[in-house]
Amino acid sequence: MLTSHYISTFEDAIDELKQDYNDINDWREIRDHGCESGVCHSHIYYAETNKFFDKYEHAIVEYITDTIGNDGVVDIFQNAGNDITTYKNNMAWEFILYVSQSVIDDYCEEYQP
């Protein structure tokens, strides 16, 4: 069950992303090419992704864990060479990628019959 703190922080994270990427084409680019391609213009550098992760850590970790499981999160950390800076970057990007699909799904439900 989601706590109200989680929901509020999760919604805040989504709202911040929607301010940074306010066009459906931005979201499609993220979904189709991934964050590492550079299409996440507000989340390219470690300083940006780590700041976003630190601000919404609880929501990001819980969402990613719910989506891919504990083993998936462990894999992200190990694939980051057990480096916390790279781990935070990859978790932020993973979160943004999953959010992109959700935003596109919502858009399609609302604007396409």
N, C-alpha and C positions, 0 to 999 in steps of 0.2 A: 504494500500500500504506500502511496506517495504521501509524504508529509507536506504541509502547507509551505514550509520553508523551501523544500525542493521545488514545488510547483512555481512559487514566486521567482526563485532564482532561475529556474529553467525558462520561464516565460521572459524574464529579463534578458537572458542570453539570446533567446530567439529574437526579441525586439531589437537588441543591439545589432544582430546580424542583418536583420531586415532593413535597418537604417544604412548599414554599410553596402548592402547588395539589394537595392530597391527596384530592380528591374528583373522580370522573369527570365530574360536572356542571360543575365548574370548567373542566376541559379542553374540554368541549363548548361552553361559553360562549366560551372563547378561540377555538376553531376556527370557531364560527359568527359571532362578532361582531368578532374581531380584538382585538389588545392596545390599540389606540388608543381603543376603546370604554370603557375603564376597568375591564374585567373582570379584568385582571391586577393585582389589588390590591397585590401586592408589587413591581410594576414599572410604576408609573404615572409617576413623576417622573424627570427626567433624572438626578438624583443616584442613584436606584435602578438605572436601566437602564445608566448609564455604569459604575457600580461592578460590576455583573454582567458587562458586556462586558469591562472591564479584567481582571477575575479569570479569565475564560475566553476571552480574545481569540483565542488560537490555535485552539481547538476551534470557536468560533463562526464565524470567518472560513473555516476549512477546510470546515466542514459546509455553510455557505451557498454557498461557491464550488462544492463538489461538487454541490449541489442545483440552483443556478440559473446556474452558470458565472461566469467572470470578468467578462463584460459585465454580468451581473445585479448583481454587487457594485459595479461602477463606476456603474451606474444608481442604486443606493441612495445612493451618495456624492453624485452629481450632484443627485438629487432632494432631498437634504438641504441643497442650496444650498452644497455644498462646505464645510459647517460640521462640524467633527469631533464636537462634542457631539451634534448631531442625527443624524449618521451612526451613532455608537455606539448611540444610542437605537433607531434604526430597525433596526440589525443585531440588537440584543438582541430586539426585538419579532419580527423575522422568524424568528429562531432559535426563540423560544418558540412561535410559530405552527406551525412545522414539527414541533416536538416534540409539540405538542398532537395533531396528526393521528396521529403514531406511537403515542402513549399510547392514544388511542382505538382504533386498529387492534389493538393488543396486547390491550386490554381485551375487545374484541369477539371476538377469537380464543379468549380464555381463558374467557369467561363466556357466550357465545352459541353454540349449536350450529351 
